[in-house]
Amino acid sequence: MHYFLQAKLLKVKVLIADKEYESAIAESGFLLKEDENNLEALLLRGRAYYYLADHDVATRFVLWKLC
């Protein structure tokens, strides 16, 4: 299971590197449905929102989950 999680996180990182932010948000959402406390998936999702220039959503999403 650990390798599956690492592979999914790597996929999200690659999507962000390829500037496929909407896909990265979707993939990180699947990870967060499995484990809503997955900090790395949460931060990657916030980063994707940030790169989409949706800074308010990125900030609110990350702060809401972290607080």
NORQUI-V220301 format. One line per field, one symbol per residue. ss: DSSP state (A for helix, B for strand, O for the rest). A space follows every 10 residues. Layout:
ss: ???
This chain:
ss: OAAAAAAAAA AAAAAAAOOO AAAAAAAAAA AAAAOOOOAA AAAAAAAAAA AOOOAAAAAA AAAAAAO
